[in-house]
Amino acid sequence: MSDKSESTQATADVTIDAIHESGCVISATVTLCGDSARDAHKEAIKAVKKQVSIPGFRKGRAPDAMITSNYEPQIEKQLHDTGARKAFDALIKEEKVQPLNSEKIRVTVDKASKDEIVCKIHMECAPQTPLIDPADLQIEIEEVTPVNDNDVEERITEMREELADHEPVDARSIKEGDTVTLDIDTLGPTESDPIEPKEVCRDNVFKVEKGQIGDWLHNLLLDKNPGDEFESISERDETLPEDAEFTPTRYKITIKNLVEKQPLTIEQLAKKLGAGDDIDAFKQALKARMTADRELSAKDKTHTALTNQLLEKYDFELPRSPLEGGRRVAIKRLIRHLKEQDLSEEEIKAREGEIEQQAEAFFLPRLRMMFLADKYFSTNDPDQLNIEREQMMRLYTQQMMMTAAEQRIIDNEMSGEEMRNELIMEIMQQRLLDALIAKLS
């Protein structure tokens, strides 16, 4: 859509000259004349008549001529209000728009008389959201593969390895394929002065194998010995994409131990996961969990495919204020996440373009889906627009319990209103997808 488009609507007694701007903003001059202006003038007189008392007449019963001759300033003021309301109603009707936010409507009256009323109106409109027709959608529901006993046994084998303890072995020089525990501290980027050591990790396990860790660290560890402590500067890996950000950084590295993995027995695994001694019950619980995970994965894949289809099929212009507000919230959230990763202000500033792109990629589809859901449920099932507090709190708790901060849609630094908006968008998107899948199933 172009930045601006102009239109003129004219009837016998109403003329609307409107400019439609990008971001669903409309600026219009509405002129009322003829019967429309006279009706507004009569309404103004009637309103004033009910407000004043004239000796010899009951309130509201005095002749119009007497009201007009004695209360002209009050009538003029009332005519401004009445004319503005009628002009606004005419704009809504003829241009087929609805205000998005009543607090951002600006109306000024340039002229008000019984013959002509001229108003200027500026407001942000709700988007012209298309109504989804499920018959136009084609989507394959992702099938859930049943979990069998072999799947459970394979998962148990994987978990015995994943949760295995690492026991120290006799010290010797480190060779390809060995496993070590390291303490790592950062001393800051090479282009700045060294800083006091800042902890990166303690006693973390690393596999000294090409492709498992950065080449610079891999080459550095070979032939070193447990107990060695040294400083080094990180180097860019050849596998890193050319457009990926990279800052050479000083590190202090301490080799703690050479270790070997000691896989858990199934009994040890069950106890470690709080299942006690009942191995059969442990396997049944694991099977149920694996089934739930597969069902969730299948649902997510179906939701993703349907979301992509909706976004491609139903394109429409988004209003300016929620678009800009949502983008700001997303950018602030991404910056906070980068700060949690100990990136400096300079490093974050260097990523401004990337951050803005990520924010837009995250927020734009969610806002578009929110308006699609609002239109669909307003037309087909208005009860779905009501969100209970318990559901909001349940989603809030789920979000805050996520260990991966980058997967959350909210964080503790957001305002209450920002959190509420994000949670509502998430709930409405899921409701829309579930409703459409039910129609398509």
C-alpha positions as CSV (number, residue, x, y, z in Angstrom):
1,M,0.0,0.0,0.0
2,S,1.3,3.5,-0.8
3,D,2.0,5.9,2.0
4,K,-1.1,8.0,1.3
5,S,-4.3,7.7,-0.7
6,E,-7.1,10.3,-1.0
7,S,-10.8,9.8,-1.4
8,T,-14.0,11.9,-1.5
9,Q,-17.4,10.8,-0.4
10,A,-20.3,13.1,-1.1
11,T,-24.1,12.9,-0.5
12,A,-26.7,15.7,-0.6
13,D,-25.7,17.0,2.8
14,V,-22.4,15.3,3.8
15,T,-19.0,15.7,2.1
16,I,-15.9,13.7,3.3
17,D,-12.4,14.5,2.0
18,A,-10.2,11.7,3.5
19,I,-6.5,11.0,3.4
20,H,-5.6,7.4,4.3
21,E,-2.0,7.2,5.6
22,S,0.2,4.2,6.2
23,G,-0.4,2.5,9.5
24,C,-4.2,2.6,9.3
25,V,-4.3,6.3,10.0
26,I,-7.0,8.5,8.5
27,S,-7.2,12.3,8.4
28,A,-10.5,13.7,7.1
29,T,-12.4,16.9,6.6
30,V,-16.2,16.3,7.1
31,T,-18.6,19.0,6.0
32,L,-22.2,18.8,7.1
33,C,-24.7,21.0,5.3
34,G,-28.4,21.1,4.4
35,D,-30.6,18.8,6.5
36,S,-27.5,17.4,8.4
37,A,-26.4,20.8,9.6
38,R,-30.0,21.9,10.4
39,D,-30.7,18.7,12.4
40,A,-27.5,19.2,14.4
41,H,-28.6,22.8,15.1
42,K,-32.0,21.6,16.3
43,E,-30.4,19.0,18.6
44,A,-28.1,21.7,20.1
45,I,-31.1,23.9,20.8
46,K,-33.0,21.0,22.4
47,A,-30.0,20.1,24.6
48,V,-29.7,23.7,25.8
49,K,-33.4,23.9,26.4
50,K,-33.2,21.0,28.9
51,Q,-30.3,22.8,30.7
52,V,-31.8,26.3,31.3
53,S,-34.8,27.6,33.2
54,I,-36.9,30.5,31.9
55,P,-39.5,32.2,34.1
56,G,-43.1,31.2,33.0
57,F,-42.0,28.0,31.3
58,R,-41.3,24.5,32.7
59,K,-37.7,23.3,32.0
60,G,-37.4,22.2,28.5
61,R,-40.7,23.8,27.4
62,A,-39.6,27.3,26.3
63,P,-40.1,28.2,22.6
64,D,-37.0,27.6,20.4
65,A,-37.0,31.3,19.3
66,M,-36.6,32.4,23.0
67,I,-33.8,29.9,23.6
68,T,-32.0,31.0,20.4
69,S,-32.2,34.7,21.2
70,N,-31.2,34.3,24.9
71,Y,-28.6,31.5,24.8
72,E,-26.6,31.9,21.6
73,P,-23.2,31.2,23.2
74,Q,-24.5,28.0,24.9
75,I,-26.1,26.8,21.6
76,E,-22.9,27.5,19.7
77,K,-20.9,25.4,22.2
78,Q,-23.4,22.6,22.1
79,L,-23.4,22.8,18.3
80,H,-19.7,22.1,18.3
81,D,-20.2,19.0,20.3
82,T,-23.2,17.8,18.4
83,G,-21.7,18.6,15.0
84,A,-18.4,16.8,15.9
85,R,-20.4,13.7,16.9
86,K,-22.4,13.7,13.7
87,A,-19.3,14.3,11.6
88,F,-17.6,11.4,13.3
89,D,-20.5,9.1,12.8
90,A,-20.7,10.1,9.1
91,L,-17.0,9.3,8.7
92,I,-17.3,5.9,10.3
93,K,-20.3,5.0,8.1
94,E,-19.1,6.3,4.8
95,E,-15.4,5.3,5.0
96,K,-16.3,2.0,6.7
97,V,-13.6,2.4,9.4
98,Q,-13.5,1.9,13.2
99,P,-11.3,3.7,15.7
100,L,-8.6,1.5,17.2
101,N,-8.0,3.6,20.3
102,S,-10.6,6.2,21.4
103,E,-7.9,8.1,23.4
104,K,-6.1,8.9,20.1
105,I,-9.0,10.5,18.2
106,R,-8.5,14.2,17.5
107,V,-11.6,16.2,16.4
108,T,-11.6,19.9,15.8
109,V,-14.5,22.0,14.6
110,D,-13.5,24.8,12.2
111,K,-17.0,26.1,11.6
112,A,-20.4,25.5,13.2
113,S,-23.7,27.1,12.1
114,K,-27.2,26.0,11.3
115,D,-26.2,26.0,7.6
116,E,-22.8,24.4,7.7
117,I,-20.5,22.4,10.0
118,V,-16.9,21.7,9.1
119,C,-14.9,19.2,11.2
120,K,-11.4,17.9,10.9
121,I,-10.9,14.3,12.3
122,H,-7.6,12.5,12.7
123,M,-7.5,8.9,14.1
124,E,-5.8,5.5,14.0
125,C,-8.2,2.9,12.7
126,A,-8.6,-0.8,13.3
127,P,-7.1,-2.8,10.4
128,Q,-9.3,-4.0,7.6
129,T,-8.8,-7.6,8.7
130,P,-10.0,-10.3,6.3
131,L,-12.3,-13.0,7.7
132,I,-10.6,-16.5,7.5
133,D,-12.6,-19.1,5.6
134,P,-11.5,-22.6,6.7
135,A,-12.7,-23.9,3.3
136,D,-9.8,-22.0,1.7
137,L,-7.2,-23.7,3.8
138,Q,-5.4,-26.9,3.1
139,I,-3.4,-28.4,5.8
140,E,-2.2,-31.9,6.7
141,I,-2.6,-32.8,10.4
142,E,0.7,-34.1,11.6
143,E,0.4,-37.7,12.6
144,V,1.6,-38.9,16.0
145,T,3.8,-42.0,15.8
146,P,3.0,-44.4,18.7
147,V,5.7,-45.0,21.3
148,N,6.7,-48.7,21.5
149,D,8.8,-50.7,23.9
150,N,11.9,-50.4,21.7
151,D,11.6,-46.6,21.7
152,V,11.5,-46.6,25.5
153,E,14.6,-48.9,25.7
154,E,16.5,-46.7,23.2
155,R,15.6,-43.6,25.2
156,I,16.7,-45.2,28.4
157,T,20.1,-46.0,26.8
158,E,20.4,-42.4,25.7
159,M,19.5,-41.1,29.2
160,R,22.0,-43.4,30.9
161,E,24.7,-41.7,28.7
162,E,23.4,-38.2,29.0
163,L,23.1,-38.3,32.8
164,A,26.3,-40.4,33.3
165,D,28.7,-39.3,36.0
166,H,32.2,-38.3,34.9
167,E,34.9,-39.8,37.1
168,P,38.5,-38.5,37.2
169,V,41.2,-40.8,35.7
170,D,44.9,-40.9,36.1
171,A,46.5,-37.7,34.9
172,R,48.3,-37.7,31.5
173,S,48.5,-35.4,28.5
174,I,45.3,-34.8,26.7
175,K,44.7,-36.6,23.4
176,E,42.0,-36.4,20.7
177,G,38.7,-37.8,22.0
178,D,39.5,-37.3,25.7
179,T,37.0,-35.7,28.0
180,V,38.1,-32.9,30.4
181,T,36.6,-30.6,33.0
182,L,37.5,-26.9,32.7
183,D,37.2,-23.6,34.6
184,I,36.9,-20.7,32.2
185,D,37.0,-17.0,32.9
186,T,36.7,-14.1,30.4
187,L,39.2,-11.3,30.6
188,G,37.3,-9.1,28.0
189,P,37.6,-8.4,24.3
190,T,41.1,-7.9,22.9
191,E,40.4,-4.4,21.7
192,S,39.8,-3.2,25.2
193,D,41.9,-3.2,28.4
194,P,41.9,-6.5,30.3
195,I,39.3,-6.8,33.1
196,E,39.2,-8.7,36.3
197,P,38.5,-12.4,35.5
198,K,34.7,-13.0,35.2
199,E,33.4,-16.5,35.5
200,V,32.1,-18.3,32.4
201,C,31.9,-21.8,33.7
202,R,33.2,-24.0,36.5
203,D,33.9,-27.8,36.3
204,N,32.1,-28.0,32.9
205,V,32.7,-31.1,30.8
206,F,34.2,-30.7,27.3
207,K,34.8,-33.4,24.7
208,V,38.2,-32.7,23.1
209,E,37.1,-33.7,19.6
210,K,37.2,-31.7,16.4
211,G,33.7,-30.3,15.7
212,Q,32.6,-30.7,19.4
213,I,34.3,-27.5,20.6
214,G,35.8,-24.4,18.9
215,D,38.9,-25.2,16.8
216,W,41.0,-22.7,18.8
217,L,40.1,-24.4,22.1
218,H,40.5,-27.9,20.6
219,N,44.0,-27.2,19.4
220,L,44.9,-25.4,22.6
221,L,44.0,-28.4,24.8
222,L,45.8,-31.1,22.9
223,D,48.9,-32.3,24.8
224,K,48.1,-30.1,27.8
225,N,47.8,-31.7,31.3
226,P,45.4,-31.6,34.2
227,G,46.4,-28.7,36.5
228,D,47.6,-26.5,33.6
229,E,46.4,-22.9,33.7
230,F,46.9,-20.5,30.8
231,E,45.4,-17.5,28.9
232,S,44.4,-17.5,25.3
233,I,42.5,-15.4,22.7
234,S,39.5,-17.0,20.9
235,E,39.7,-17.3,17.2
236,R,37.0,-17.3,14.5
237,D,36.1,-20.8,13.3
238,E,36.0,-21.6,9.6
239,T,32.6,-23.1,10.1
240,L,31.1,-19.7,11.3
241,P,29.0,-18.0,8.6
242,E,30.7,-14.9,7.1
243,D,27.9,-12.6,8.2
244,A,28.0,-13.9,11.8
245,E,29.3,-11.5,14.5
246,F,32.5,-12.4,16.2
247,T,34.7,-10.6,18.7
248,P,38.1,-12.0,19.7
249,T,38.1,-12.4,23.5
250,R,40.7,-13.1,26.1
251,Y,40.1,-16.2,28.3
252,K,41.8,-17.7,31.3
253,I,41.5,-21.5,31.2
254,T,42.2,-24.0,33.9
255,I,42.2,-27.8,33.2
256,K,40.7,-29.4,36.2
257,N,40.6,-33.2,35.4
258,L,40.8,-35.8,32.7
259,V,37.6,-37.7,33.2
260,E,35.8,-40.7,31.8
261,K,32.0,-41.2,31.5
262,Q,30.5,-43.8,33.8
263,P,27.1,-44.7,32.3
264,L,24.3,-45.2,34.9
265,T,22.6,-48.5,35.4
266,I,18.9,-48.4,34.8
267,E,18.4,-48.7,38.6
268,Q,20.6,-45.7,39.2
269,L,18.8,-43.8,36.4
270,A,15.4,-44.5,37.9
271,K,16.5,-43.3,41.3
272,K,18.2,-40.2,39.9
273,L,15.0,-39.2,38.3
274,G,13.0,-39.8,41.4
275,A,11.2,-43.0,40.3
276,G,12.5,-45.2,43.1
277,D,13.0,-49.0,42.7
278,D,10.0,-49.8,40.5
279,I,11.6,-50.1,37.1
280,D,8.3,-51.1,35.4
281,A,6.5,-48.0,36.7
282,F,9.5,-45.9,35.6
283,K,9.3,-47.3,32.1
284,Q,5.5,-46.7,31.9
285,A,6.0,-43.1,33.1
286,L,8.7,-42.6,30.6
287,K,6.5,-44.0,27.8
288,A,3.7,-41.6,28.8
289,R,6.1,-38.7,28.8
290,M,7.5,-39.7,25.4
291,T,4.0,-40.0,24.0
292,A,3.1,-36.5,25.3
293,D,6.2,-35.1,23.8
294,R,5.4,-36.6,20.4
295,E,1.9,-35.3,20.6
296,L,3.1,-31.8,21.4
297,S,5.7,-32.0,18.7
298,A,3.1,-33.0,16.1
299,K,0.8,-30.2,17.3
300,D,3.6,-27.7,17.0
301,K,4.4,-28.8,13.5
302,T,0.7,-28.5,12.5
303,H,0.4,-25.1,14.1
304,T,3.5,-23.9,12.4
305,A,2.3,-25.0,9.0
306,L,-1.1,-23.5,9.5
307,T,0.3,-20.2,10.8
308,N,2.6,-19.9,7.7
309,Q,-0.4,-20.6,5.4
310,L,-2.5,-18.0,7.2
311,L,0.2,-15.3,7.1
312,E,0.8,-15.9,3.4
313,K,-2.9,-16.0,2.4
314,Y,-4.3,-13.2,4.6
315,D,-2.2,-10.1,4.2
316,F,-3.4,-6.7,5.5
317,E,-2.0,-3.4,6.7
318,L,-1.3,-3.2,10.5
319,P,-2.1,-0.2,12.6
320,R,0.9,2.0,13.6
321,S,0.8,2.2,17.4
322,P,0.5,-1.5,18.3
323,L,3.1,-2.2,15.6
324,E,5.6,0.3,16.9
325,G,4.9,-0.5,20.5
326,G,5.3,-4.2,20.0
327,R,8.5,-3.7,18.1
328,R,9.9,-1.6,21.0
329,V,9.0,-4.3,23.5
330,A,10.6,-7.1,21.4
331,I,13.8,-5.0,20.9
332,K,14.1,-4.3,24.6
333,R,13.6,-8.0,25.4
334,L,16.3,-9.1,22.9
335,I,18.7,-6.5,24.3
336,R,18.1,-7.7,27.9
337,H,18.8,-11.3,26.7
338,L,22.1,-10.2,25.1
339,K,23.1,-8.4,28.3
340,E,22.5,-11.6,30.2
341,Q,25.0,-13.2,27.9
342,D,27.6,-10.6,29.1
343,L,27.7,-8.7,25.8
344,S,29.0,-5.1,26.1
345,E,27.1,-2.0,25.1
346,E,29.4,-1.7,22.1
347,E,28.8,-5.2,21.0
348,I,25.0,-4.8,21.3
349,K,25.1,-1.5,19.4
350,A,27.0,-3.2,16.6
351,R,24.1,-5.6,16.3
352,E,21.4,-3.0,16.1
353,G,20.3,-4.0,12.6
354,E,20.2,-7.7,13.4
355,I,18.2,-7.0,16.6
356,E,15.6,-4.9,14.8
357,Q,15.2,-7.7,12.2
358,Q,14.8,-10.3,14.9
359,A,12.3,-8.2,16.8
360,E,10.2,-7.7,13.6
361,A,10.4,-11.3,12.7
362,F,9.1,-12.3,16.2
363,F,6.4,-9.6,16.6
364,L,4.9,-9.0,13.2
365,P,3.4,-12.5,12.7
366,R,2.0,-12.5,16.3
367,L,0.3,-9.2,15.9
368,R,-1.2,-10.2,12.5
369,M,-2.4,-13.5,14.0
370,M,-4.0,-11.5,16.9
371,F,-6.1,-9.4,14.5
372,L,-7.0,-12.5,12.5
373,A,-8.2,-14.2,15.7
374,D,-10.2,-11.2,16.8
375,K,-12.0,-11.0,13.4
376,Y,-12.6,-14.8,13.2
377,F,-14.0,-15.1,16.8
378,S,-16.0,-11.8,16.7
379,T,-17.8,-13.3,13.7
380,N,-18.1,-16.9,14.6
381,D,-17.7,-17.4,18.4
382,P,-17.5,-14.2,20.5
383,D,-17.1,-16.2,23.7
384,Q,-13.6,-17.1,22.6
385,L,-12.6,-13.5,23.0
386,N,-12.9,-13.8,26.8
387,I,-9.8,-14.9,28.6
388,E,-10.0,-16.1,32.2
389,R,-7.5,-14.9,34.7
390,E,-6.6,-18.5,35.6
391,Q,-5.5,-19.2,32.0
392,M,-3.4,-16.0,32.0
393,M,-1.7,-17.1,35.2
394,R,-1.1,-20.6,34.0
395,L,0.6,-19.4,30.8
396,Y,2.6,-16.8,32.9
397,T,3.9,-19.6,35.2
398,Q,4.8,-21.8,32.2
399,Q,6.7,-19.0,30.6
400,M,8.7,-18.0,33.7
401,M,9.6,-21.6,34.4
402,M,11.3,-22.0,31.0
403,T,15.1,-22.3,31.4
404,A,15.9,-21.0,27.9
405,A,15.3,-17.2,28.2
406,E,15.3,-16.8,24.4
407,Q,12.2,-19.1,24.1
408,R,10.1,-16.9,26.5
409,I,7.7,-14.3,25.2
410,I,7.8,-12.4,28.6
411,D,10.4,-11.6,31.3
412,N,10.4,-9.9,34.7
413,E,11.6,-6.6,33.3
414,M,8.4,-6.1,31.3
415,S,5.6,-3.8,32.6
416,G,2.4,-5.5,33.7
417,E,0.6,-4.2,30.5
418,E,3.4,-5.4,28.3
419,M,3.2,-8.9,29.9
420,R,-0.5,-8.9,29.6
421,N,-0.5,-8.0,25.9
422,E,2.1,-10.7,25.1
423,L,0.1,-13.4,27.0
424,I,-3.2,-12.4,25.3
425,M,-1.6,-12.6,21.8
426,E,-0.2,-16.1,22.6
427,I,-3.5,-17.4,24.0
428,M,-5.6,-15.9,21.1
429,Q,-3.2,-17.3,18.5
430,Q,-3.4,-20.8,20.0
431,R,-7.2,-20.6,20.2
432,L,-7.4,-19.6,16.6
433,L,-5.2,-22.4,15.4
434,D,-7.0,-25.0,17.5
435,A,-10.4,-23.8,16.3
436,L,-9.3,-24.0,12.6
437,I,-7.7,-27.4,13.0
438,A,-10.9,-28.7,14.6
439,K,-12.8,-27.4,11.5
440,L,-10.2,-29.0,9.1
441,S,-10.1,-32.4,10.9
